[in-house]
Amino acid sequence: MSTVVLIHGAAMDGTVWRYQADALAREGFSPVAVDLPGHGDSEGEPSVTIKGYAGWLLAYLSVLDEPVHLVGHSMGALVALEAAAARPNLVRSVALLGVADRMPVNPDLLASTAADDVTVFVTMGSWMHTRHPVGAPEWKVDDTVAILQRSRPGIAFADLTACNDYPGASGPAATVSVPMLLILGDQDLMTKPSAAEPIKGAASDARTVIVEGAGHMAMVERPHVVNEALMEFLNRVESRK
């Protein structure tokens, strides 16, 4: 089975893919949850552009033996799209979670992260999660906040700047010919499902799964639902070999 590269969102790291990495391994895939430069255990400086992160990702993909499946969340979804558009020969499919055509950032939030005000991470974490969860998710808001709080100074500002300045995801989506899946939380306050419609409309082969009872962090809020949708999609693409 193929390698699946999982790309985290702004000011986060690869640990957000814990549930998906386990499920992918059980299904026979080879999951790789990367830490973007300056994030988690990865050295280097963060980028202030999506294209900058996509360039880093492409350098990593170029050393692998075969095309991979890309799975990205939020900022990571934009990075996955840019990479797939730039080097389609390296990519078998693209799955995007918590994504929108445009991702403008609240000016007050940008100002707070520019000043390295770590107190804003509590607010960010609460925005990322639904206020009406289904069941009792193991992963809580505090877990998301903890990842944000351990990010290095300047990381959040760099990432949010990259998102804020990005001109739109529908452009690269229109050039991506591989199968695409959009997984969107029905209660996402940061990237509402309707904001992803231009991406689906521009893509040549895309479908959308709406996860009920999930916010921006659907992969940890309702991991079983996300995993089921992701495995069905990846196995369908694999069957085309």
C-alpha positions in Angstrom: 0.0 0.0 0.0 1.1 3.6 -0.6 2.6 6.2 1.7 0.2 8.8 3.1 1.7 12.1 4.1 -0.3 14.0 6.7 0.3 17.8 7.0 -0.8 19.7 10.1 -2.3 23.2 10.3 -1.1 26.5 11.7 1.0 26.5 14.9 0.4 22.8 15.3 2.5 19.6 14.6 2.1 16.1 13.4 0.7 14.8 16.7 -2.8 16.0 15.6 -2.9 13.0 13.3 -2.6 10.4 16.0 -6.0 8.8 15.3 -5.5 8.8 11.5 -1.9 7.5 11.6 -3.1 4.5 13.7 -6.0 3.8 11.4 -3.9 4.1 8.3 -1.3 1.7 9.6 -4.0 -0.8 10.5 -5.3 -0.5 6.9 -1.9 -1.3 5.5 -0.8 2.2 4.5 2.5 3.8 5.5 1.5 7.1 7.4 4.0 9.9 7.7 2.8 12.8 9.9 5.4 15.5 9.1 6.3 18.5 11.2 6.7 21.6 9.0 9.9 23.6 9.5 10.1 25.1 13.0 7.2 23.0 14.2 7.3 20.1 16.6 10.6 18.3 16.2 11.4 19.8 12.9 14.3 22.3 12.7 14.5 25.3 10.5 12.5 28.5 10.2 8.8 28.7 9.5 7.6 30.2 6.2 5.3 33.2 5.9 3.9 31.8 2.6 2.0 28.7 1.6 4.2 28.3 -1.4 7.3 28.3 0.9 5.9 25.4 2.9 4.9 23.6 -0.3 8.4 23.9 -1.6 9.7 22.3 1.6 7.1 19.5 1.2 8.0 18.9 -2.4 11.7 18.6 -1.5 10.7 15.8 1.0 8.4 14.1 -1.5 11.1 14.1 -4.2 13.2 11.6 -2.2 10.4 9.1 -1.9 10.2 6.0 -4.2 6.7 6.6 -5.5 3.8 9.1 -5.6 2.0 9.5 -2.3 -1.4 10.5 -1.0 -1.5 13.9 0.7 -3.8 14.7 3.6 -3.8 18.3 4.9 -5.6 20.1 7.6 -6.3 23.9 7.5 -3.1 25.6 6.5 -1.7 22.1 5.7 -4.6 21.6 3.2 -3.4 24.7 1.3 0.2 23.4 1.4 -1.0 20.0 0.0 -2.9 21.7 -2.8 0.0 23.8 -3.8 2.3 20.8 -3.8 0.0 18.7 -5.9 -0.5 21.5 -8.4 3.2 22.1 -8.7 4.4 18.5 -9.0 1.4 16.3 -10.0 3.8 13.4 -10.7 4.5 13.1 -7.0 0.9 12.9 -5.8 -1.8 10.1 -6.1 -4.6 11.9 -4.3 -5.4 14.9 -2.1 -7.6 14.9 1.0 -8.3 18.3 2.6 -9.8 18.9 6.1 -11.0 22.2 7.5 -10.2 24.0 4.3 -11.6 27.1 2.6 -10.9 28.9 -0.6 -9.7 31.9 1.3 -8.6 32.0 5.0 -8.5 35.6 6.2 -7.4 36.0 9.8 -8.9 38.4 12.3 -6.6 41.4 12.6 -6.6 41.3 16.3 -5.5 37.7 16.3 -2.7 38.6 13.9 -1.6 41.4 16.2 -1.7 39.2 19.3 0.4 36.5 17.7 2.8 39.1 16.3 3.4 40.2 19.9 3.8 36.5 21.0 0.8 36.8 23.3 0.4 33.2 24.3 -2.9 33.9 26.1 -4.6 34.1 22.7 -4.1 30.4 22.2 -7.0 29.6 24.6 -9.3 31.6 22.4 -8.0 29.9 19.2 -8.4 26.5 20.7 -12.1 27.2 21.6 -12.8 28.5 18.1 -11.3 25.3 16.6 -13.7 23.0 18.5 -17.5 22.6 18.2 -19.6 23.8 21.1 -21.9 20.9 20.6 -19.8 17.7 20.5 -21.2 14.3 19.7 -20.5 11.9 22.5 -17.5 12.5 24.7 -14.4 13.0 22.5 -11.2 11.8 24.0 -9.3 14.8 22.6 -10.4 18.0 24.4 -10.0 21.7 23.7 -7.2 21.7 26.2 -5.2 19.2 24.1 -5.4 21.5 21.1 -4.5 24.5 23.3 -1.5 22.6 24.6 -0.1 22.1 21.1 -0.5 25.8 20.3 1.2 26.8 23.5 4.2 24.7 22.9 4.8 26.1 19.5 8.0 28.3 19.2 7.8 32.1 19.4 6.8 33.5 16.0 5.4 30.3 14.6 1.8 31.2 15.0 2.3 34.7 13.5 4.2 33.3 10.5 1.5 30.6 9.8 -1.4 32.9 10.2 0.2 35.4 7.9 0.7 32.7 5.3 -3.0 31.8 5.5 -4.2 35.4 5.6 -2.1 36.4 2.5 -2.9 33.3 0.4 -4.9 34.4 -2.7 -7.2 31.4 -2.9 -7.2 27.6 -3.1 -9.5 27.3 -6.1 -6.7 28.3 -8.4 -4.4 25.4 -7.7 -7.4 23.1 -7.2 -8.4 23.7 -10.9 -5.0 22.3 -12.0 -5.1 19.2 -9.8 -6.2 16.2 -11.8 -5.9 13.5 -9.1 -8.9 12.5 -7.0 -9.7 15.0 -4.2 -11.7 14.6 -1.0 -12.9 17.4 1.2 -13.8 16.5 4.8 -15.6 19.4 6.5 -17.0 19.9 10.0 -20.6 21.0 9.9 -20.0 23.3 12.9 -16.6 24.7 11.8 -16.5 28.4 12.7 -13.1 29.0 11.1 -13.6 27.5 7.7 -17.3 27.0 7.2 -18.2 24.2 4.7 -19.7 26.8 2.3 -16.3 28.4 2.0 -14.9 25.3 0.5 -17.4 25.1 -2.4 -15.1 27.1 -4.8 -12.4 24.4 -4.3 -14.8 21.5 -5.1 -16.2 23.5 -8.0 -12.8 24.1 -9.5 -11.5 20.5 -9.1 -12.0 17.9 -11.8 -12.6 15.0 -9.5 -13.7 16.0 -6.0 -16.3 14.9 -3.4 -17.2 16.3 -0.1 -18.0 14.6 3.2 -19.6 16.7 5.9 -18.9 15.5 9.5 -21.8 16.2 11.8 -21.0 17.4 15.3 -17.5 18.5 14.3 -15.8 21.9 14.2 -12.4 22.8 12.7 -10.6 19.9 14.4 -12.8 17.1 12.9 -10.0 14.6 12.8 -9.7 14.6 16.6 -13.3 15.5 17.4 -14.9 12.7 15.4 -11.9 10.6 14.4 -13.9 7.4 13.6 -16.1 9.3 11.1 -13.1 11.0 9.5 -11.2 7.7 9.4 -14.0 5.9 7.7 -14.3 8.6 5.0 -10.6 8.8 4.5 -10.1 5.0 4.2 -12.9 4.6 1.8 -11.4 7.4 -0.4 -7.9 6.1 -0.3 -8.9 2.5 -0.9 -10.9 3.6 -3.9 -7.9 5.5 -5.3 -5.6 2.5 -4.6 -8.0 0.2 -6.5 -7.3 2.2 -9.7 -3.7 1.0 -9.8 
